[in-house]
C-alpha cells in the first residue's frame, strides 16, 4: 500500500551497494547503455547473481559548478533510494551519468524515468542481415 512504512528487514533487502573506485566505473562503460532525457544509465551484468546490485553516479564539470553538480547527484541518489533501488537486478552494476536537465525536472518525472530505465532493457539491435534494404 502506498505510504506504508517498510520494516527494517525489508529496507535491508532493498539496499543497493555503491561503486566507489575508478576501475569499477570504467568496467561498467563496456556494458549496455540506456539513454534518457535526464541521464544516461550504463548497466553491466557482472555474472554474479548472489551479490547485491551496485550503483554509482557521475556528473561532469561541463554541467555546472560544484553546488549544481552536488544537487544533481543528491537528487539522483534519493530517486534511486526511494524508487529505483528495488528494481535493480542482483549482480549488476549501474552508473547514472547526469545531464543538466536533472536540475529542472520535477522529482516525480525524475523518479519515473529512472525507474523505467532500470526496469526496461533496450530493444535488441537487428543484425546486419536483417537490416538489408535490398528487397
Secondary structure, DSSP 4 states (H G I P E B T S, - for coil): -TTPPPPHHHHHHH--EE--SHHHHHHHTTSEEEE-SSEEEEEEE-S-TTSPPEEEEE--GGG--HHHHHHHHHHHHHHIIIIIGGGSPTTEEEEEEE-GGGTTS-HHHHHHHHHHHHHPPPPPPPPTTTT----
